[in-house]
Amino acid sequence: MSNFPTPPGAIGKPADATAVLRFLSDLRAWVTDTKDALDDADQAILASGHPRDFQADITLAMSLWQAVQTRQQQLLARWDSGRVDAVALNEITQLVFGRLDNTGQSAFNLPEAGRLVNALLDKLRSQLGLGFDVIMRQVRGLRAQVTRIEEQLPSVPPSIQDGYRAQVDGLRPQLEGLVSKQARGGDVVGELQAFTIRAAKLERDLIVAATPKPAGEARLRPGELVAGQYRVVEPIAKGGLGWIYLATDQRVGGRQVVLKGLVDETSRQAVDAAANERQMLARLGTHPLIVEIYNWVWHAGAQYIVMEYVPGKSLKELLASESVSVERALRDVLAVLPAIAYIHSLGLLYVDFKPANIMVSAQKVMLIDLGSVREIDDRRSSVLGTPGFAAPELAEQGTSIATDIYAIGKTLETVLGDADSPAVRAVIGKATADDPAGRYANVGELEQALRQAL
């Protein structure tokens, strides 16, 4: 019987196609070899004269083996002879590390189930006299696993490492203690089985802890009270760096507000952007076309910006649903340009102008998401422009008023689509000129040209 093959990739880190192919090949061999070993053990149990003593272990081993075989078939179907892209490789990784819920043993994923089958078979083979080197082969595999676990710990965020350190540090002494006991003639089969399960679960927990939270998982839950003041209603949006929740201010008559936190608190880029947004919001003060900031609060170890709630939809959403005319959408862009001019007047740049950052309601149009705002002469901060709207010189030359002008032009181009408007096309052409010197000198010039074109 062979050891369960080393799985490719990790949660949140899809493997490359070569590693997947090697794993699938090894997994096929393991499934075949293990089925033969289970059949041998089953026959030995029937011949033992007391099959009930082994029934629980052989039944569990067979159930888990069946679940592994089913997942292997799912992996082969998704592999589809190697015709896989990045999305498919990510799905394959999820199948490898996702739980095998159909086994009735929902705590186990594919590699854990395979290792447990091996552990159960080792126990049965030892009890039934089917092999004498089983335990030491199992110990060799466990020593390798302990090494992987020790190497995984530094990848876990420092804030939670201490919660795992005692478990990790205790693994090797526990294992070597069992080896010493076995050498003295002690029966360690059951203890090794328990150790195998414990180590597998710890390895999985460390992999999960080292992986940033997936984008689909919100931190705050409806009804949760944040900082003793803001009652969460529901998550309403998710930006590239921040979660956005609708909440009510319990101290100001139930006023609706927005709470904005971080998607990934382990990302230096996300943390820097959030800190930058707090600083820039404070510096901007109040402007009728820019979302207003009310407060900053801490909750459960994370910081949130409390902002004005602007009911409505983003211009991106309106365009996608075709619920706004081209002319109306162009005028919505025109309406927020004074906000960009105001930001420039303070010696700042907006950097990430796009339809998703323009909020349209029945009463007004406002500019939201100030996470990318920075000083005009800032050459140190990360560039966080959006592909499709970022100026071609942004990566090499950095941000400038000209890069903001370009983003506005690309936004107008997105809004206009295939509509026939030579005058607006001319405005877009100048705003998005390849040479920054050929663009409008400032937002005021662009605003005037667009107003005339409309």
RODO-2510 file (C-alpha; in nm, 4 decimals, decimal comma):
residues 454
     n   res          X          Y          Z
     1     m     0,0000     0,0000     0,0000
     2     s     0,1421     0,3384    -0,0980
     3     n     0,1444     0,6626     0,1012
     4     f    -0,1203     0,9151     0,0046
     5     p     0,0317     1,1501    -0,2570
     6     t     0,1323     1,5033    -0,1644
     7     p    -0,1465     1,7383    -0,2799
     8     p    -0,0600     2,0207    -0,5214
     9     g    -0,0938     2,3872    -0,4257
    10     a    -0,2783     2,5073    -0,1166
    11     i    -0,6012     2,6838    -0,0322
    12     g    -0,5911     3,0171    -0,2154
    13     k    -0,2776     2,9124    -0,4095
    14     p    -0,3686     2,7039    -0,7152
    15     a    -0,1024     2,4590    -0,8349
    16     d     0,0422     2,4603    -1,1832
    17     a    -0,0786     2,2083    -1,4386
    18     t     0,2333     1,9901    -1,4132
    19     a     0,1899     1,9418    -1,0374
    20     v    -0,1793     1,8622    -1,0836
    21     l    -0,1025     1,6006    -1,3487
    22     r     0,1566     1,4335    -1,1240
    23     f    -0,0875     1,4326    -0,8308
    24     l    -0,3693     1,2824    -1,0393
    25     s    -0,1378     1,0070    -1,1612
    26     d    -0,0208     0,9271    -0,8063
    27     l    -0,3768     0,9461    -0,6770
    28     r    -0,4944     0,6924    -0,9348
    29     a    -0,2232     0,4505    -0,8174
    30     w    -0,3128     0,5094    -0,4520
    31     v    -0,6818     0,4403    -0,5161
    32     t    -0,6002     0,1109    -0,6893
    33     d    -0,3395    -0,0058    -0,4347
    34     t    -0,5529     0,0904    -0,1378
    35     k    -0,8571    -0,0931    -0,2716
    36     d    -0,6450    -0,4110    -0,2920
    37     a    -0,5187    -0,3550     0,0623
    38     l    -0,8755    -0,3018     0,1907
    39     d    -0,9888    -0,6217     0,0214
    40     d    -0,6985    -0,8110     0,1812
    41     a    -0,7826    -0,6702     0,5221
    42     d    -1,1511    -0,7531     0,4776
    43     q    -1,0703    -1,1146     0,3922
    44     a    -0,8372    -1,1385     0,6924
    45     i    -1,1119    -0,9978     0,9173
    46     l    -1,3605    -1,2585     0,7976
    47     a    -1,1047    -1,5316     0,8643
    48     s    -1,0131    -1,3994     1,2097
    49     g    -1,3090    -1,5583     1,3842
    50     h    -1,4019    -1,2310     1,5594
    51     p    -1,4865    -0,9832     1,2787
    52     r    -1,6839    -0,7525     1,5074
    53     d    -1,3602    -0,6399     1,6717
    54     f    -1,2538    -0,4806     1,3433
    55     q    -1,5891    -0,3773     1,1963
    56     a    -1,5805    -0,0086     1,2909
    57     d    -1,2327     0,0510     1,1475
    58     i    -1,2834    -0,1377     0,8207
    59     t    -1,6237     0,0248     0,7631
    60     l    -1,4840     0,3756     0,8166
    61     a    -1,1799     0,3026     0,5979
    62     m    -1,3973     0,1770     0,3135
    63     s    -1,6349     0,4726     0,3417
    64     l    -1,3475     0,7207     0,3265
    65     w    -1,1832     0,5315     0,0384
    66     q    -1,5107     0,5513    -0,1564
    67     a    -1,5285     0,9267    -0,0926
    68     v    -1,1686     0,9683    -0,2125
    69     q    -1,2439     0,7693    -0,5271
    70     t    -1,5512     0,9869    -0,5969
    71     r    -1,3459     1,3043    -0,5540
    72     q    -1,0751     1,1558    -0,7784
    73     q    -1,3358     1,1102    -1,0526
    74     q    -1,4487     1,4713    -1,0072
    75     l    -1,0888     1,5875    -1,0371
    76     l    -1,0340     1,3850    -1,3536
    77     a    -1,3523     1,5286    -1,5051
    78     r    -1,2388     1,8841    -1,4254
    79     w    -0,8894     1,8115    -1,5555
    80     d    -1,0346     1,7203    -1,8939
    81     s    -0,7090     1,5931    -2,0468
    82     g    -0,5191     1,8996    -1,9320
    83     r    -0,7394     2,1590    -2,1045
    84     v    -0,7451     2,3831    -1,7978
    85     d    -0,7060     2,7545    -1,7416
    86     a    -0,6358     2,9473    -1,4212
    87     v    -1,0012     2,9285    -1,3152
    88     a    -1,0083     2,5501    -1,3607
    89     l    -0,6823     2,5083    -1,1668
    90     n    -0,8333     2,7062    -0,8813
    91     e    -1,1430     2,4833    -0,8888
    92     i    -0,9196     2,1741    -0,8820
    93     t    -0,7409     2,3108    -0,5753
    94     q    -1,0776     2,3647    -0,4072
    95     l    -1,1739     2,0047    -0,4844
    96     v    -0,8475     1,8812    -0,3322
    97     f    -0,8739     2,0820    -0,0117
    98     g    -1,2525     2,1095     0,0178
    99     r    -1,4382     1,8899     0,2627
   100     l    -1,5714     1,5508     0,1600
   101     d    -1,9216     1,6162     0,2896
   102     n    -2,0703     1,3094     0,1241
   103     t    -1,8777     1,0769     0,3571
   104     g    -2,0593     1,1686     0,6721
   105     q    -1,7116     1,2711     0,7927
   106     s    -1,7386     1,6363     0,6907
   107     a    -1,4306     1,7400     0,8919
   108     f    -1,1996     1,5746     0,6387
   109     n    -1,0733     1,6965     0,3040
   110     l    -0,9176     1,4742     0,0376
   111     p    -0,5594     1,4416     0,1735
   112     e    -0,6847     1,4060     0,5318
   113     a    -0,9259     1,1303     0,4323
   114     g    -0,6512     0,9489     0,2414
   115     r    -0,4106     0,9663     0,5341
   116     l    -0,6786     0,8443     0,7708
   117     v    -0,7488     0,5475     0,5427
   118     n    -0,3766     0,4662     0,5542
   119     a    -0,3757     0,4981     0,9332
   120     l    -0,6767     0,2707     0,9685
   121     l    -0,5242     0,0142     0,7347
   122     d    -0,1947     0,0270     0,9216
   123     k    -0,3803    -0,0416     1,2438
   124     l    -0,5733    -0,3320     1,0909
   125     r    -0,2643    -0,4816     0,9246
   126     s    -0,0785    -0,4680     1,2549
   127     q    -0,3649    -0,6241     1,4521
   128     l    -0,4224    -0,8923     1,1890
   129     g    -0,0554    -0,9754     1,1421
   130     l    -0,0455    -0,8501     0,7834
   131     g     0,2906    -0,6713     0,8113
   132     f     0,5732    -0,5889     1,0525
   133     d     0,7222    -0,2685     0,9119
   134     v     0,3910    -0,0839     0,9056
   135     i     0,4475     0,1301     1,2122
   136     m     0,7908     0,2607     1,1160
   137     r     0,6731     0,3413     0,7649
   138     q     0,3854     0,5347     0,9205
   139     v     0,6280     0,7129     1,1536
   140     r     0,8453     0,8209     0,8597
   141     g     0,5419     0,9773     0,6932
   142     l     0,4392     1,1500     1,0150
   143     r     0,7879     1,2935     1,0679
   144     a     0,7723     1,4457     0,7195
   145     q     0,4285     1,5891     0,7989
   146     v     0,5521     1,7423     1,1269
   147     t     0,8335     1,9105     0,9324
   148     r     0,5782     2,0572     0,6881
   149     i     0,3693     2,1854     0,9779
   150     e     0,6729     2,3484     1,1430
   151     e     0,7612     2,5171     0,8142
   152     q     0,4021     2,6335     0,7649
   153     l     0,3729     2,8169     1,0987
   154     p     0,5756     3,1291     0,9959
   155     s     0,3297     3,1830     0,7070
   156     v     0,0443     3,2371     0,9543
   157     p    -0,0242     3,6055     1,0425
   158     p     0,1868     3,7016     1,3486
   159     s    -0,1234     3,8098     1,5408
   160     i    -0,2485     3,4488     1,5616
   161     q     0,0763     3,2495     1,5513
   162     d     0,0882     3,2119     1,9302
   163     g    -0,2470     3,0346     1,9238
   164     y    -0,0912     2,7554     1,7164
   165     r     0,2657     2,7558     1,8472
   166     a     0,2080     2,5289     2,1469
   167     q     0,0342     2,2688     1,9288
   168     v     0,3100     2,2789     1,6674
   169     d     0,5936     2,2679     1,9213
   170     g     0,4362     1,9691     2,0939
   171     l     0,3996     1,7499     1,7856
   172     r     0,7564     1,6243     1,7455
   173     p     0,8093     1,5326     2,1155
   174     q     0,4746     1,3493     2,1121
   175     l     0,5678     1,1521     1,8016
   176     e     0,9155     1,0609     1,9237
   177     g     0,7615     0,9550     2,2547
   178     l     0,5402     0,7106     2,0686
   179     v     0,8405     0,5793     1,8764
   180     s     1,0231     0,5162     2,2063
   181     k     0,7183     0,3418     2,3500
   182     q     0,6931     0,1171     2,0437
   183     a     1,0640     0,0316     2,0713
   184     r     1,0032    -0,0841     2,4293
   185     g     0,7344    -0,3215     2,3036
   186     g     0,4336    -0,1016     2,3752
   187     d     0,1197    -0,1028     2,1594
   188     v     0,1036     0,2397     1,9898
   189     v    -0,1275     0,1624     1,6956
   190     g    -0,4281     0,3439     1,8408
   191     e    -0,2210     0,6385     1,9618
   192     l    -0,0556     0,6753     1,6202
   193     q    -0,3981     0,6776     1,4580
   194     a    -0,5114     0,9583     1,6908
   195     f    -0,1851     1,1469     1,6273
   196     t    -0,2327     1,1125     1,2498
   197     i    -0,5802     1,2675     1,2662
   198     r    -0,4644     1,5479     1,4980
   199     a    -0,1652     1,6354     1,2792
   200     a    -0,3751     1,6335     0,9616
   201     k    -0,6289     1,8718     1,1115
   202     l    -0,3555     2,1034     1,2442
   203     e    -0,1873     2,1143     0,9016
   204     r    -0,5192     2,2022     0,7392
   205     d    -0,5896     2,4735     1,0003
   206     l    -0,2488     2,6318     0,9400
   207     i    -0,3029     2,6348     0,5631
   208     v    -0,6402     2,8041     0,6123
   209     a    -0,4988     3,0545     0,8655
   210     a    -0,2150     3,1480     0,6287
   211     t    -0,4587     3,2149     0,3453
   212     p    -0,6287     3,5580     0,3157
   213     k    -1,0025     3,5504     0,3669
   214     p    -1,1820     3,4821     0,0409
   215     a    -1,3529     3,7734    -0,1212
   216     g    -1,6960     3,6208    -0,0788
   217     e    -1,6789     3,6013     0,3014
   218     a    -1,7943     3,9085     0,4989
   219     r    -1,6552     3,9732     0,8487
   220     l    -1,9503     4,1577     1,0011
   221     r    -2,2891     3,9907     1,0366
   222     p    -2,6387     4,1467     1,0281
   223     g    -2,7410     4,2609     1,3749
   224     e    -2,3830     4,2891     1,5012
   225     l    -2,3154     4,6026     1,7093
   226     v    -1,9917     4,7722     1,6071
   227     a    -1,8053     4,9872     1,8618
   228     g    -2,1192     4,9946     2,0767
   229     q    -2,2853     5,2349     1,8350
   230     y    -2,3408     5,1052     1,4815
   231     r    -2,5848     4,8202     1,4202
   232     v    -2,4992     4,6265     1,1015
   233     v    -2,7914     4,5861     0,8609
   234     e    -2,6181     4,3956     0,5806
   235     p    -2,3107     4,3949     0,3552
   236     i    -2,3981     4,6039     0,0502
   237     a    -2,0836     4,6085    -0,1596
   238     k    -1,7251     4,4914    -0,1843
   239     g    -1,4497     4,7007    -0,3371
   240     g    -1,1041     4,5894    -0,4377
   241     l    -0,9708     4,6572    -0,0868
   242     g    -1,2670     4,7155     0,1436
   243     w    -1,5913     4,5622     0,2664
   244     i    -1,8860     4,8026     0,2731
   245     y    -2,1784     4,7528     0,5126
   246     l    -2,5037     4,9373     0,5677
   247     a    -2,5564     5,0124     0,9372
   248     t    -2,7655     5,2354     1,1619
   249     d    -2,6211     5,4809     1,4142
   250     q    -2,7863     5,3946     1,7464
   251     r    -2,6816     5,7278     1,8983
   252     v    -2,8128     5,9510     1,6219
   253     g    -3,1727     5,8396     1,5844
   254     g    -3,1002     5,5327     1,3752
   255     r    -2,9375     5,7363     1,0978
   256     q    -2,8168     5,5113     0,8154
   257     v    -2,4395     5,5045     0,7694
   258     v    -2,1791     5,3030     0,5806
   259     l    -1,9036     5,1046     0,7514
   260     k    -1,5973     5,0313     0,5445
   261     g    -1,3347     4,7792     0,6553
   262     l    -1,0664     4,5697     0,4859
   263     v    -1,1024     4,2591     0,2717
   264     d    -0,7547     4,1317     0,3592
   265     e    -0,5954     4,2614     0,6782
   266     t    -0,2739     4,0693     0,6039
   267     s    -0,2157     4,2633     0,2809
   268     r     0,0258     4,5533     0,3233
   269     q    -0,1237     4,7187     0,0149
   270     a    -0,4743     4,7010     0,1633
   271     v    -0,3626     4,8278     0,5054
   272     d    -0,1706     5,1187     0,3488
   273     a    -0,4661     5,2097     0,1269
   274     a    -0,7048     5,2113     0,4240
   275     a    -0,4727     5,4325     0,6278
   276     n    -0,4333     5,6606     0,3269
   277     e    -0,8092     5,6875     0,2844
   278     r    -0,8566     5,7911     0,6484
   279     q    -0,5899     6,0615     0,6133
   280     m    -0,7250     6,1933     0,2861
   281     l    -1,0855     6,2020     0,4022
   282     a    -0,9800     6,4095     0,7012
   283     r    -0,7779     6,6433     0,4793
   284     l    -1,0569     6,6863     0,2238
   285     g    -1,3029     6,8122     0,4816
   286     t    -1,6544     6,8399     0,3436
   287     h    -1,7655     6,8890    -0,0149
   288     p    -2,1200     6,8481    -0,1462
   289     l    -2,0054     6,6041    -0,4158
   290     i    -1,7788     6,3886    -0,1972
   291     v    -1,9057     6,1330     0,0513
   292     e    -1,8795     6,2671     0,4075
   293     i    -1,6842     6,0940     0,6825
   294     y    -1,8395     6,0759     1,0308
   295     n    -1,6073     5,8663     1,2427
   296     w    -1,3319     5,6024     1,2695
   297     v    -1,3895     5,3125     1,5067
   298     w    -1,2231     4,9907     1,6187
   299     h    -1,4148     4,6647     1,6447
   300     a    -1,2864     4,3099     1,7051
   301     g    -0,9301     4,4120     1,6247
   302     a    -1,0138     4,5884     1,2977
   303     q    -1,0693     4,9547     1,2108
   304     y    -1,3675     5,0854     1,0175
   305     i    -1,4440     5,4151     0,8514
   306     v    -1,7971     5,5397     0,9254
   307     m    -1,9261     5,7364     0,6276
   308     e    -2,2346     5,8992     0,4871
   309     y    -2,4780     5,6570     0,3291
   310     v    -2,5645     5,7552    -0,0272
   311     p    -2,8675     5,5553    -0,1445
   312     g    -2,8754     5,4652    -0,5101
   313     k    -2,6539     5,2742    -0,7506
   314     s    -2,3115     5,3254    -0,8965
   315     l    -2,2889     5,4464    -1,2532
   316     k    -2,1285     5,1110    -1,3365
   317     e    -2,4390     4,9278    -1,2117
   318     l    -2,6723     5,1602    -1,4009
   319     l    -2,4799     5,1114    -1,7241
   320     a    -2,4756     4,7337    -1,6801
   321     s    -2,8523     4,7218    -1,6311
   322     e    -2,9116     4,9666    -1,9182
   323     s    -3,1345     5,1680    -1,6840
   324     v    -2,9767     5,5020    -1,7701
   325     s    -2,9520     5,6812    -2,1053
   326     v    -2,6135     5,7667    -2,2510
   327     e    -2,6860     6,1391    -2,2270
   328     r    -2,7941     6,1071    -1,8631
   329     a    -2,4834     5,9059    -1,7773
   330     l    -2,2557     6,1587    -1,9496
   331     r    -2,4178     6,4367    -1,7457
   332     d    -2,3634     6,2319    -1,4278
   333     v    -1,9913     6,2221    -1,5056
   334     l    -1,9993     6,5944    -1,5765
   335     a    -2,1723     6,6554    -1,2432
   336     v    -1,8883     6,5095    -1,0335
   337     l    -1,6016     6,6799    -1,2165
   338     p    -1,6071     6,9782    -0,9743
   339     a    -1,5224     6,7288    -0,6988
   340     i    -1,2079     6,6239    -0,8887
   341     a    -1,1190     6,9894    -0,9454
   342     y    -1,1614     7,0493    -0,5705
   343     i    -0,9312     6,7552    -0,4891
   344     h    -0,6694     6,8942    -0,7298
   345     s    -0,6970     7,2378    -0,5677
   346     l    -0,5788     7,0823    -0,2399
   347     g    -0,2636     6,9474    -0,4040
   348     l    -0,4096     6,5958    -0,4261
   349     l    -0,4943     6,3452    -0,7002
   350     y    -0,7960     6,1124    -0,7143
   351     v    -0,6120     5,8395    -0,9164
   352     d    -0,8984     5,5882    -0,9573
   353     f    -1,1788     5,7658    -1,1438
   354     k    -1,4232     5,5163    -1,2995
   355     p    -1,7996     5,4479    -1,3211
   356     a    -1,7917     5,2247    -1,0109
   357     n    -1,6851     5,5246    -0,7981
   358     i    -1,9705     5,7518    -0,9066
   359     m    -2,2829     5,7027    -0,6944
   360     v    -2,6105     5,8169    -0,8503
   361     s    -2,9277     5,8724    -0,6473
   362     a    -3,2553     6,0475    -0,7208
   363     q    -3,1319     6,3604    -0,5473
   364     k    -2,7634     6,3880    -0,6344
   365     v    -2,4494     6,2420    -0,7853
   366     m    -2,1482     6,1878    -0,5578
   367     l    -1,7901     6,0701    -0,5711
   368     i    -1,7118     5,7762    -0,3414
   369     d    -1,4096     5,5568    -0,2526
   370     l    -1,1134     5,7800    -0,1747
   371     g    -0,8716     5,4971    -0,1031
   372     s    -0,6358     5,5943    -0,3862
   373     v    -0,6169     5,9711    -0,3238
   374     r    -0,2608     6,0919    -0,2717
   375     e    -0,0334     6,3959    -0,2904
   376     i     0,0375     6,5233    -0,6402
   377     d     0,4116     6,4746    -0,5904
   378     d     0,3783     6,1328    -0,4203
   379     r     0,6141     5,8863    -0,5888
   380     r     0,6328     5,6313    -0,3049
   381     s     0,2767     5,5012    -0,2642
   382     s     0,1559     5,1970    -0,4558
   383     v    -0,0258     5,2765    -0,7797
   384     l    -0,3843     5,1504    -0,7415
   385     g    -0,5447     5,2586    -1,0674
   386     t    -0,7898     5,0247    -1,2413
   387     p    -0,6874     4,8513    -1,5671
   388     g    -0,8819     5,0005    -1,8558
   389     f    -0,8908     5,3426    -1,6892
   390     a    -0,5241     5,3864    -1,5900
   391     a    -0,3070     5,6045    -1,8113
   392     p    -0,0332     5,4218    -2,0079
   393     e     0,2451     5,6174    -1,8363
   394     l     0,1138     5,5465    -1,4845
   395     a     0,3368     5,2465    -1,4094
   396     e     0,6635     5,4154    -1,5116
   397     q     0,6034     5,7850    -1,4461
   398     g     0,3543     5,7721    -1,1606
   399     t     0,0424     5,9777    -1,1020
   400     s    -0,0283     6,3318    -1,2155
   401     i    -0,3166     6,5593    -1,3050
   402     a    -0,2773     6,4212    -1,6573
   403     t    -0,3402     6,0640    -1,5360
   404     d    -0,6623     6,1782    -1,3648
   405     i    -0,7664     6,3511    -1,6891
   406     y    -0,6999     6,0261    -1,8772
   407     a    -0,9156     5,8225    -1,6343
   408     i    -1,2017     6,0687    -1,6786
   409     g    -1,1679     6,0340    -2,0555
   410     k    -1,1788     5,6527    -2,0349
   411     t    -1,4855     5,6764    -1,8133
   412     l    -1,6568     5,8947    -2,0753
   413     e    -1,5548     5,6430    -2,3415
   414     t    -1,7131     5,3610    -2,1383
   415     v    -2,0341     5,5608    -2,0952
   416     l    -2,0567     5,6617    -2,4601
   417     g    -2,0100     5,3093    -2,5920
   418     d    -2,1206     5,2882    -2,9554
   419     a    -2,3340     5,6014    -2,9438
   420     d    -2,2848     5,8516    -3,2247
   421     s    -2,1572     6,1800    -3,0793
   422     p    -1,8592     6,3287    -3,2676
   423     a    -1,8356     6,6184    -3,0229
   424     v    -1,8036     6,3907    -2,7203
   425     r    -1,5646     6,1643    -2,9148
   426     a    -1,3397     6,4654    -2,9683
   427     v    -1,3383     6,5415    -2,5953
   428     i    -1,2510     6,1803    -2,5213
   429     g    -0,9737     6,1806    -2,7815
   430     k    -0,8024     6,4805    -2,6256
   431     a    -0,8494     6,3545    -2,2679
   432     t    -0,6956     6,0157    -2,3526
   433     a    -0,4120     6,1307    -2,5764
   434     d    -0,1087     5,9021    -2,5499
   435     d     0,1136     6,2013    -2,4800
   436     p     0,0180     6,3540    -2,1411
   437     a     0,1106     6,6967    -2,2764
   438     g    -0,1626     6,6615    -2,5400
   439     r    -0,4409     6,6238    -2,2824
   440     y    -0,6443     6,8946    -2,1147
   441     a    -0,4289     7,0965    -1,8763
   442     n    -0,6801     7,0735    -1,5925
   443     v    -1,0266     6,9425    -1,5045
   444     g    -1,1785     7,2863    -1,5597
   445     e    -1,0814     7,2770    -1,9291
   446     l    -1,2207     6,9241    -1,9661
   447     e    -1,5427     7,0167    -1,7883
   448     q    -1,5979     7,3178    -2,0145
   449     a    -1,5292     7,1152    -2,3304
   450     l    -1,7663     6,8365    -2,2208
   451     r    -2,0403     7,0836    -2,1307
   452     q    -2,0165     7,2386    -2,4764
   453     a    -2,0183     6,8949    -2,6405
   454     l    -2,3418     6,8056    -2,4617
***
